[in-house]
Amino acid sequence: MTQTSINWAARTLTTVGVLAALVVATLPAAPAAATPSRVAGLGPKWTSLMHGDLASTDTTGYRGPGRTARLAASSVPGGPCAATFIGSDGYPVSLCTNVIAEQPGDPAPQFAVPVVTLFHPKTAAVLARLPLAKGGLLGGVYGYLDDANRIVVADGTGAILKVAHRRTGAGWQLYVADRIDISQHLGSDAVTGLAPDGEGRIWWVTTGGIVGTVADGKRIASTHLPRGEQMGNGLSVRPGGVSVLSTHALYEMWAQADGVPRTVWRRTYDRGPGRKPGQLTWGSGTTPTYFGPGGDAWVAIVDNARVPRLHVLRSADGSPVCTLRAFDQPKQGTENSPMAWGNSIVIPSTYGFGYPPMAESGGPTVPAPFLGAMTRIDVVDGRCTRVWSSSDRMATLPRLSTADGLIHALGYGPYQPGPQQVGPVNYVAVDFGTGRRVTTLPVGTAPVDEPLQLTGMIAPDGSLWQGTFGRMLRIAP
């Protein structure tokens, strides 16, 4: 899931609200469950970042619900929850967009307000809410959880907030424990993503093409990408490097003692003739993914060419490793981040996913049916080789478990003509080794439970926490 798709969830609540009112092989032996290196200031491994880890592999070392899945609990948080994190205390906390809520300092109810929401770890009941100031793009919901179980997120005032939770005599409370003002570096721009690095800095990017850092909570530095380049995706981090993808090019960046982000290398890609149906910007919809030898020797993206291609580059210098047509089926593309495990990449397609017209930010497009597709590509001896393809219609950003070898998500059934936002919504588990679906469990009905291509999180107990338009679901093993 990219930042633009999350922003779409925020900007299209009116449209979806109307609907809601109507209410080759076995597992490879080589890859093992990766153990991310500890990064100062980052929370528990596998549950502190939207894409699973700093490399954006969308994997987890925890087993998911799998073959014994059941819908254990659900609640109505007031709007879709785009990202969920789980702290060392076991409490899930999400970045949601409530249909109606009060903003800080304004008692009048507002529409589509970003709200930090705390949930009970068993019942999924809402324990506390904290509305944030609205920004141009919902204020950086590519946040993360720090080592004090605080959500680090940007709000609409141009500040980076650290939102903590605590239990009081009156019940649970969410509150701003720290605030870093970066507004002088933003102007009228808005933060779209945040991530920590191994040097203790917070990296941030904006829609308009600014890349910045914060060191020691106060030293702020930034740089601008070339005019006309925008960013609608997250950023990925490795030791000594940060991968940033604009609507025109892929960048490897780093900062020295002064904190100013500098380009190590830049590679343009084919952004195609225009925005595809099922994508939200005119450019790649993928967050860059580090993977391969050592866990970060390569970086992968999918371009937006007329026939989209997977590109695998060496993260050190941007030189090509291999490239291959991303899907072997016609008329495909993706707005979602690839999953990576060992030397393998798994790409889900969003081509034709029905975003309302008000979500268009990269020019008009012609609607197309959401047929579905997912494919696994391995990098072997410097060649990209397709292992399997399927027609699964994944309606959330999937999560790959290296513990059970399954890909977990919400999805639709086989394609049938008619509106995609009406009908059953299933929890599905797909075998990483073969691409075959092993579990299909009905968990809701669209439009109330339209999955919106949102991101779920697998907890240490195997539960999948997944937001939909109207509910938060806890799907347990």
C-alpha positions, 0 to 999 in steps of 0.5 A, a space after each residue: 500500500 502506498 501513501 497515495 492509496 492511504 490518502 485516497 481513503 481519507 479523501 474519498 470517505 464521502 463517496 464510500 460513505 454513500 455506499 456504506 449507507 446502502 448497506 513451481 515448488 515447495 518452500 525454498 530451503 535457503 530463505 530463513 526468517 529474517 531477524 531485523 537488526 535493532 535500530 535505536 528508537 524503533 519499536 518491536 520487530 515486525 510490528 512497528 512499521 507499515 511495511 513490516 521492516 525498514 527494508 519494506 519487505 512486507 514480511 513478518 516472522 510471526 505465523 498468521 491465522 492460516 488454515 484455522 483462521 476465525 473472526 475472533 473480534 471486531 469493532 467500529 472505530 469510526 472510519 478506515 484505519 490505514 496502518 496498525 502497530 503493536 507495541 511491546 505491551 501488546 496493545 494495537 494502535 492505529 492511524 485512522 481517518 474518522 468520518 466525523 471527529 473534532 480537531 484539536 482546538 476546534 469543538 465543531 465536528 469536522 469531516 475526514 479527521 486523522 485519529 490515532 486509535 488504541 484497541 483492546 488486544 483481545 476484544 478489539 474494542 476502542 479504548 481511546 482516540 486522539 484526533 490530529 490536525 488535518 494536513 493536505 495529505 492526512 499528515 504522514 500516515 507512513 509513521 512508525 512505532 518507537 521503542 517507548 510504544 509511541 506512534 511517530 507521525 506528522 500532523 497538519 501543522 507541520 509537526 512530527 508528533 510522538 503519541 503515547 498511551 497510558 492508563 489513568 483512573 478515568 480509563 485509557 488516554 492517548 496524548 502527545 508526548 513530544 512535538 518537533 516543529 519542521 514547518 519552516 522546511 515545509 511551506 505549504 507542503 505536507 509530510 507523506 512518510 517517516 522512518 528512523 535510520 541507524 544513526 538516530 535520525 528521523 527521515 521524512 519526505 513530502 508530497 512536493 519532493 522534499 527529503 529531510 532529517 531530524 537529529 537529536 529531536 531538534 537539528 533539522 535539514 532538508 533538500 529538494 528533488 528536481 522540480 516536478 517530481 512528487 512522492 506518493 510512496 514510503 521510504 525504505 532504510 538500510 545501514 548507510 542508505 535510504 531509498 526514495 521513489 518519486 514519480 520520475 526516478 528512484 534515489 539512493 540517499 544518505 546524510 553525513 554529520 550535517 544531516 542534509 540528505 544527498 543523492 548517492 545515485 539516481 535512476 529514472 524509470 518508465 512512468 508510462 503514458 499516464 496513470 493506470 486504472 487501479 493506480 493513484 499517481 502517474 508513476 510507480 506505485 511501489 515503495 522500494 524494497 531492499 532484499 537479496 544477499 545480506 538482506 539489502 544488496 538489491 532494491 526493487 521497484 515496479 515501473 509504470 510502463 505500458 507493460 510494467 516491469 520489475 527492476 532489481 538494482 544494486 543498492 550500492 550503485 544503482 547498477 542493474 541486476 535484472 529486469 522482467 515483465 512484472 506480470 505475465 497477464 495483460 493489462 496489469 500494474 500495481 499500487 502496492 509494495 512488493 513482498 520480499 523473502 530471500 531472493 524472491 519478490 511477490 507482486 500483487 496487482 491492483 490494476 482496475 481497482 475502483 478508486 472514486 474519481 475524486 482520488 485522481 491525482 495523476 490525470 484521468 484514466 479509463 476504468 477497467 475491471 479488477 481481474 486480479 493477479 499476483 506473481 512470484 519472481 526469483 533472482 537467480 544467477 543474475 536473472 529474474 525468473 518467474 516461479 508462479 502466477 495467480 489470479 487472486 484479487 487481493 484487496 489489501 496489502 498482503 503480508 508474507 509470513 516467513 514462519 508459516 510460508 503463507 501470504 495473508 490478506 483480505 480479498 474478493 472472490 473470482 471476478 464477476 461483472 458488476 461493482 467491486 464494492 458490493 459482495 463478500 470479503 474474505 480472509 485468504 492465505 496463499 502458499 508462497 511456494 506454489 501460489 495456491 490459496 489454502 484458506 478462504 474465510 468470509 469475514 465481511 461484506 462490502 461496502 461496509 467492509 470494503 478493504 480499500 487496499 489498506 494494510 494489516 498487521 500480524 501480532 505475536 499471537 498470530 492474529 491479523 489486525 485488518 482495517 476495512 472501511 467500517 470496521 477493525 477486524 481481529 482474525 485469529 488462528 
